[in-house]
């Protein structure tokens, strides 16, 4: 493939099941995309799997590590962006807590590297080349087994003092559950707004639907119980977004995750409920829609984060 032509970066997105890898150019285009399964048996660490995946990508591409301008890593869990390490909460990735990431990568490949939370990376990517391209005030809510997200205000990603900013899945939305000992986690937004919460809601209603796909299929066919379950779930999603809108006053709210493809049964009702419950001033001009970059968002946002850290912009 020859030597480098223009800026190019290694993009990495570490999730609970797969590590996504690719080459990302300075305009956010992805090539040589790969997915490597995480070994959950414990016979190989996540970092070992990641490095083997990068080695294979380099071999396939014909590039050497030195041909790249840097490496951006997106990862689940609380990420200390200043130290390049995973904090105590490593999310759903096995043995991920307290892992040092950027140091070992830089040492092995001779590249500068950054790491940021996956929800933050999705927000950066969508504001760079996606559904909120060019927008300076964006909230991105990523619905999955849990709830992730990222907040961009005035064109800047909100990271907080440790890099943990944007953990919207863990802000409490049910005060009655907040101070109840070990159950305090039960008060959090993701307990009620995640796709996992949707399935739990169905099971509590006596239904045997095992995943969101089955629930949405039943609702699409007109099943009254499925429609009622979705109505309660979208109300929880909308309530959290309403709170975030009142705090950050965004121009655009994006919903990501696989369920964001459900325009009629999820996006539209959430949009209507949010616009109905936020104050009229904040509802004026507010756009709520699905994110659009899909599985590439983490890698693209990780590279965008790297570029911003390196350039100071």
C-alpha positions in Angstrom: 0.0 0.0 0.0 3.0 2.2 0.2 4.0 5.0 2.6 1.6 7.4 4.2 -0.3 9.9 2.1 -1.9 12.4 4.4 -2.8 11.9 8.0 -3.9 8.5 9.1 -4.4 7.0 12.5 -5.1 3.7 14.2 -8.6 3.6 15.6 -9.6 1.2 18.3 -13.0 0.6 20.0 -13.0 -1.8 22.9 -16.4 -3.2 23.9 -17.6 -6.0 26.1 -17.6 -8.6 23.3 -15.5 -7.4 20.4 -12.5 -5.0 19.8 -13.1 -3.0 16.6 -10.0 -1.9 14.7 -9.4 0.2 11.7 -7.4 2.9 9.9 -9.0 6.3 10.2 -7.9 9.3 8.1 -7.9 12.9 9.0 -11.5 13.3 7.6 -12.9 10.5 9.7 -13.1 7.9 6.9 -12.5 4.3 8.0 -10.7 1.6 6.1 -9.3 -1.9 6.8 -11.9 -2.4 9.5 -11.6 -5.5 11.7 -13.4 -7.1 14.6 -11.6 -9.3 17.1 -13.5 -11.2 19.7 -12.5 -10.7 23.3 -11.5 -13.9 25.0 -13.8 -14.1 28.0 -12.3 -17.4 29.3 -9.4 -15.5 30.9 -6.7 -17.3 28.8 -5.7 -14.0 27.2 -6.0 -10.4 28.6 -7.8 -7.7 26.7 -4.5 -5.9 26.1 -3.0 -9.1 24.6 -6.0 -9.5 22.3 -5.8 -5.9 21.3 -2.1 -6.0 20.5 -2.5 -9.2 18.5 -5.3 -7.5 16.6 -3.2 -4.4 15.8 -0.3 -6.6 14.7 -2.6 -8.5 12.3 -4.1 -5.2 11.0 -0.6 -3.8 10.3 0.4 -7.1 8.5 -2.7 -7.0 6.3 -2.4 -3.3 5.5 1.2 -3.3 4.5 1.9 -0.3 6.8 4.3 -0.2 9.7 3.3 1.4 13.0 5.6 4.3 12.2 3.6 5.2 9.2 0.7 6.4 11.4 0.3 9.7 13.1 -1.1 8.3 16.3 -3.6 6.0 17.9 -7.0 6.8 19.4 -8.7 4.2 21.7 -12.4 4.2 22.7 -13.3 1.9 25.6 -16.2 1.0 27.8 -16.0 1.8 31.5 -14.8 4.8 33.5 -11.6 6.0 31.7 -9.0 8.3 33.4 -8.0 10.2 30.3 -5.2 11.9 32.1 -3.4 8.7 33.1 -4.5 6.6 30.1 -5.9 3.9 32.5 -9.2 2.3 33.2 -10.6 3.3 36.6 -12.3 1.0 39.1 -15.5 0.7 37.1 -14.4 -1.3 34.1 -17.9 -1.8 32.7 -18.7 -5.2 31.3 -15.2 -6.0 30.0 -13.6 -8.9 31.9 -10.7 -8.0 34.1 -10.6 -4.5 32.7 -10.6 -2.4 35.8 -7.3 -0.7 36.6 -5.7 -1.7 33.2 -3.1 0.7 31.9 -3.8 1.2 28.2 -2.0 4.0 26.5 1.4 3.5 28.1 1.8 -0.1 26.9 0.5 0.7 23.4 2.9 3.7 23.0 5.8 1.5 24.2 5.0 -1.3 21.8 4.2 0.7 18.7 6.2 3.9 19.2 3.0 6.0 18.7 1.4 8.6 20.9 -2.0 7.2 22.0 -5.0 8.5 23.8 -8.0 6.7 25.4 -11.5 8.0 26.1 -14.9 6.6 27.2 -16.9 5.0 24.4 -19.9 7.2 24.9 -17.8 10.3 24.7 -16.2 9.0 21.5 -19.6 8.4 19.9 -20.6 12.0 20.7 -17.4 13.4 19.2 -17.8 11.3 16.1 -21.4 12.3 15.5 -20.5 16.0 16.0 -17.5 15.6 13.6 -19.0 13.8 10.6 -22.3 12.3 11.7 -25.8 13.3 12.6 -24.7 16.4 14.5 -22.0 17.5 12.1 -20.8 21.0 12.9 -23.2 21.4 15.9 -21.5 22.8 19.0 -24.0 21.8 21.7 -24.9 18.1 21.6 -26.1 15.4 23.9 -25.6 11.8 22.8 -27.4 9.0 24.6 -26.3 5.5 23.8 -28.8 2.8 24.7 -27.6 -0.8 25.2 -27.3 -3.2 28.0 -26.5 -0.1 30.0 -26.7 3.6 29.0 -23.7 5.5 27.9 -23.3 9.0 26.5 -21.4 12.1 25.8 -22.0 15.8 26.1 -20.5 18.5 23.9 -21.0 22.1 25.1 -19.7 25.1 23.1 -17.9 22.7 20.8 -16.0 21.1 23.7 -16.4 17.6 25.1 -17.3 17.7 28.8 -14.8 15.5 30.6 -14.8 16.7 34.1 -11.8 16.5 36.5 -10.9 12.9 35.9 -12.2 12.3 32.3 -15.3 10.6 33.7 -17.7 13.3 32.5 -20.7 12.1 30.4 -21.5 9.1 32.6 -25.2 9.8 32.1 -26.2 6.2 32.7 -25.4 6.7 36.4 -27.3 9.8 37.3 -30.2 9.0 39.6 -33.7 9.5 38.2 -35.6 7.7 41.0 -35.1 9.5 44.3 -37.0 6.8 46.3 -34.3 4.3 45.5 -31.3 6.5 45.9 -30.5 6.0 49.6 -31.4 2.4 50.0 -28.0 0.8 50.7 -26.8 -1.7 48.2 -29.9 -0.9 46.1 -28.7 2.6 45.4 -27.6 1.6 41.9 -31.2 0.8 41.3 -32.0 4.5 41.1 -29.8 5.1 38.1 -31.0 6.2 34.7 -29.7 3.0 33.0 -31.7 0.8 35.4 -34.9 2.2 33.7 -33.8 3.4 30.3 -31.4 0.7 28.9 -32.5 -2.1 26.6 -31.9 -4.4 29.5 -34.5 -2.4 31.4 -36.9 -2.9 28.5 -36.6 -6.7 28.7 -36.9 -6.6 32.5 -40.1 -4.6 32.1 -41.5 -7.2 29.7 -40.6 -10.1 32.0 -42.2 -8.2 35.0 -45.4 -8.0 32.9 -45.5 -11.8 32.5 -44.2 -11.9 29.0 -41.5 -14.3 27.8 -39.9 -11.9 25.2 -36.1 -12.4 25.7 -34.8 -9.4 23.9 -35.7 -6.0 22.5 -36.0 -7.4 18.9 -38.9 -9.6 20.0 -40.6 -6.8 21.8 -40.4 -4.4 18.9 -41.6 -7.1 16.5 -44.6 -7.7 18.7 -45.3 -4.0 19.0 -45.0 -3.5 15.2 -47.7 -6.2 14.8 -50.0 -4.2 17.0 -49.6 -6.3 20.2 -51.2 -4.1 23.0 -49.0 -5.4 25.7 -45.8 -4.7 23.8 -47.0 -1.2 22.9 -47.7 -0.5 26.6 -44.3 -1.8 27.6 -42.6 0.4 25.1 -44.7 3.4 26.2 -43.5 3.0 29.8 -39.9 2.5 28.6 -39.8 5.5 26.3 -41.2 7.6 29.1 -38.2 6.7 31.2 -35.8 7.5 28.4 -37.6 10.9 27.8 -37.5 11.8 31.5 -33.7 11.5 31.7 -33.2 13.4 28.4 -35.5 16.2 29.7 -33.3 16.6 32.7 -30.2 16.7 30.6 -31.7 19.3 28.2 -32.6 21.5 31.2 -29.0 21.4 32.4 -27.1 21.7 29.1 -29.5 23.4 26.7 -28.3 21.5 23.6 -29.3 22.1 20.0 -29.3 18.4 19.2 -30.0 15.3 21.2 -28.9 12.0 19.5 -29.9 8.5 20.5 -27.5 5.8 19.6 -27.3 2.0 20.0 -29.0 -0.7 18.0 -32.5 0.4 19.1 -32.0 3.8 17.5 -33.0 2.2 14.2 -36.6 2.0 15.6 -37.8 5.4 14.3 -41.5 4.8 14.7 -41.6 2.9 17.9 -38.8 4.5 19.8 -37.3 7.7 18.4 -40.7 9.4 17.5 -42.3 8.8 20.9 -39.2 9.8 22.8 -39.0 13.0 20.7 -42.6 13.8 21.4 -42.3 13.3 25.1 -39.2 15.3 25.5 -40.6 18.2 23.5 -43.8 18.1 25.6 -41.9 18.1 28.9 -39.0 20.5 28.5 -39.7 24.2 29.0 -41.0 26.0 25.8 -37.9 28.1 25.5 -35.6 25.0 25.4 -38.0 23.1 23.2 -37.7 25.8 20.5 -35.5 24.5 17.7 -34.5 21.4 19.7 -33.7 18.4 17.4 -33.9 14.8 18.7 -32.9 12.1 16.2 -31.0 8.9 15.8 -27.2 8.8 15.6 -26.0 7.6 12.2 -22.4 6.3 12.4 -23.2 2.9 13.8 -20.3 0.6 14.6 -17.7 3.0 13.3 -18.6 5.7 15.8 -16.2 4.6 18.5 -13.2 4.3 16.3 -13.9 7.6 14.6 -14.5 9.4 17.8 -11.4 8.0 19.4 -9.3 9.4 16.6 -11.1 12.7 16.9 -10.3 12.8 20.6 -6.6 12.1 19.8 -6.5 14.9 17.2 -8.1 17.3 19.6 -5.7 16.4 22.4 -2.7 16.6 20.1 -3.7 20.0 18.5 -5.3 21.5 21.6 -8.5 22.2 19.6 
